[in-house]
Amino acid sequence: MTIPHVDVKAQYAPLLEDLKERLASVLESGRFILGPEVSAFEAEAAAYLGTRETIGVANGTDALVLVLDALGIGPGDEVACPAFTFYATAEAVARVGATPVFCEIDPATLNLDPADVAERVGERTKAILAVHLFGRPAPLDELPDSVPLLEDAAQAFGASLSGRRAGSLGVAATFSFFPTKNLFGLGDGGLVATSNDLVAERVRLLRFHGSRDKERFDAVGYNSRLDELQAAALRLFLGHVDRWNAARREAAARYAELGLGELCELPDDEPGHVYHMYVVRSPDRDRIVDALRAAGIGCAAYYTTPLHLQPVFASLGYEEGALPETERASRETVALPLWAGIGVEQQERVVEAVRSAVSVGSAT
């Protein structure tokens, strides 16, 4: 028996009949682009997040580009962001012509280190783009407030910090609905959340070719719209995301109860963490990965080459050793199986596979 890294189907399977009905309703309507399902989802998502507006877009990467563009960030500007994150964070900065300034992470949280960010913010810095990595909120209340704070919340739908939802903490936030996310779609999809009316208006304009009516074009925009089928699924799943996140937290706690902390460094828990991924640390990471895969257990070592060392950013001049904690995390972290509904026996098998890897390492 194999254990997947993430089992998306296990989450939506109990909802399959309801999901089919909702999708059939969209097919019957013949309305697929910017229709009532998208409008309803935008209103429901805004109410959930606690923002005045949300705007559905084609994917999480487009959401980032649209927000940066809406803020007028472009050539000659800098955006502070982590290097230990998915490429899209910095890719979006480069796509609008700005320069990503890579900052160090806090080794305990894997999120931005506020002290390091403060040292790197300068006259050309137009925004700080903080990532809520693996479902754990970044410390936005500790980051410099001299420039707009933006949230890359792709991995953190439902997370919270000091009683407020991730996505409502900065000037604007972006989400991805890639199928492995906490709130997921049936393909690509994204969302911009903001309580800034000017940002919301600009993003709505830009997502549809810079036009409000397909007749007059006021900006060079994009073709980036959340479709009706995705919105219909997301409306259904939104009603279950808190339950799913609670199940993720229960599974995370169970790993500790099963003794995993004796074998590797576990992520610190905090009330707002929603565990998009369950990421542990060990100097024996590669041995653990090999043991898990040999046992038929899915896992993933994320960001093994951090962004500041990626070939595409070589011209920025970062060298190995520039961000030591980021680079150490890239060598030591691995995401273990976790989803809403993972079973106790499955987690026991994961822990035993890790134990065997660590035991072999100790023996050698």
Steps between C-alpha positions, in 0.01 A plus 500: 500500500632842407441822688479813284657827599160669464168329429274765349235255388453375857390851595245562226373141459226537766380812317504350153124485439449859616798604288356332191168678551670838526712442190197373310314818590777708344500282189123541474529878530747530214674785689869430558687831539443764772149387576292461818713224651813717487314799645354288779835341581671839511241627750519185715880496498515868601261433790709204610832684480371827645588720204282740305584342167629185337560463128514158336784451251645217294770381743711601798792624291276736304359623830849607607575671169166681500550637852852622426383658175199659673737663750708645217809298588736460207849565361736666746298383800591235754280254688629324811405131513629165625722272294360190670170477317356393167640676193173682421555745788812651346398419143207739533731776624729448202204475262395860574860613451588551867790343689448242773714566808541166672482497878597249765255272680448424866620138539225427754212603273649491148329838443667838452739619771372850586843626609660397172215653299545831683865510397419442132214749461629813326396799293415286197290252700136533397354201685575206727355177363466262795420133444290304751714195439353151533188647665674689781431875511801725447567756776345797321462697822879489545594604146581862404186700425672771297393330174191300404485149646373240254404144590580202282240281671495228233569235763294643783127525433336495842816584695486783753724734695383677817141413425500626140497287189803478279407704198357790701824614663678693225413746227412203279536124501509227240380140508544195280237229461741240360354158587733430795419826682290525818217648293540338163340501161473245221792654313658843503338798667599800709370788707599851600370624836512863612317769690665770291235618254752640252697174488179301457379721218833484322529121530147457362594720206829324433366144522276566196730658243491841670132539417173525688271435204705345213448823307727752670854400604664715767814295570722228359356216704488122515260220422478350848155401621373235738246291309148402607574128538789567737294752696218250540739243645671757720168617645430143611848443638506835682232367733730215603840670517488564876418135565779391268746735668401368843565147374841609373583642842388177668723298268793731569452454875479123452846490342639644822299253709646213296853602599613662176662779702755249630621446145499846339414863568125559479332826400397707802126519532304821536121549494487656152717241323298295247775261383477525125801272525644322802870589474764356732874559516793262529866490397407149379237639262622317191517168684147556629373577150661183364350288780152643453503443126635147543205432730251630245436822692472831322696803613655812354816701563400854407721785378823298498651781294379822662402788277808715553711217353274421205658558155232751400611736776876457454532859377394627845835388638399271786751230583485189713521603864310824448195368688632223726175412679314486171766273355503275808121464480532400135725211607307386807125528441259237374121498481338182634156366403215710635148582387158529656412138571841330513466192721680408821644184346633698207673745732642213705655357184651839419656529845640147484659571162662815639615302805666240281683770304622679812606168659707411196658843511589461868653161435728636230 
